[in-house]
Amino acid sequence: MAAASARWNHVWVGTETGILKGVNLQRKHAANFTPSGQPRREEAVNALCWGTGGETQILVGCADRTVRHFNAEEGTFLSQRYCPGGEGTFRGLAQADGTLITCVDSGILRVWCENDKEASSDPLLELKVGPGVCRMRQDPTRTHVVATCGKENALKVWDLQGSEEPVFRAKNVRNDWLDLRVPIWDQDTQFLPGSQKLVTCTGYHQVRVYDPVSPQRRPVLEATYGEYPLTAMTLTPEGNSVIVGNTHGQLAEIDFRQGRLLGCLKGLAGSVRGLQCHPSKPLLASCGLDRVLRIHRIRSPRGLEHKVYLKSQLNCLLLSGRDNWEDEPQESQEPNQVPSEDTETDELWASLEAAAKRKLPDLDQTQGALQRRKKKKRPGSTSP
């Protein structure tokens, strides 16, 4: 049943246990998809992106450096390819003109021929974008342009059809009031629609806007939020503000035109790992280490719309952009098959309950033993 109804899932979530979860918000139902049938932490899902043909295919980047093609219509894995080079996990996946773009922690960005599934094939292009990469993001309007940023790795914009040097390299802000260098820690970046500007969020709770067209390479606008590192960011449907999340589960909407706080969202209990707004509806999907997928309404009335507990730590998500969320045909109800992860959880709780029963003595038996001891003791006798 999970495979048959996969096309009607609203959110796809990648977990730390290597499971791709499809969530249907109308049914409050989550289905697990794994290529091997069993969850494996060695195959933790670190990056997700839509494949060719709209939202019918998903590219799944795993910790073992494989990229799997998943059919979102049928709920099956089609193929996979191994993408070596560099160290660390995937920090970004993208597709452009029949090619696959990958980037890892150590700063190796590679472009692969998508049709060639052989593991021994060489990449079409390799760029060294600098170590400590936190995010690689593709420009949605110019698919051959990507941006990278990281820790002590300032924002850079790359044209994959041009030279091997970045077309824009951001410059660090000026020294602070003590004339000390300000450290760089850009956690996420987004391309602003209708322009070449980019916005970043940092591990030092800052939101910055860069304009590659302007003569200065420093930020043209900067705003701060909270006291904790910002870990994820997404653009709102209007394109005039961003929503950021930090390590303490706090969400806030910031207008990057004026640098002011527009509002906050509550509900998260752990570090935010993934954020994405619906392209046309005022909805925000968020996930993190508290293992809960949440859908917030970001326009009045603000508030929590859906909440689904998914049992595993969540790393990333993809939100479906279709408008007709409620247009799902009524299918015949079949017996639900319990996933392997649910079976393991049930067995764990059963073992804990059995251990608790063995350790706790029966209260009636304990009271009866005390009464028998009192009867055996002779009345009026005293200890010597």
Summary of the structure (lengths in Angstrom):
residues: 384
radius of gyration: 26.0
end to end distance: 77.7
largest distance: 103.8
contacts: 1187
relative contact order: 0.11
helix: 10%
strand: 42%
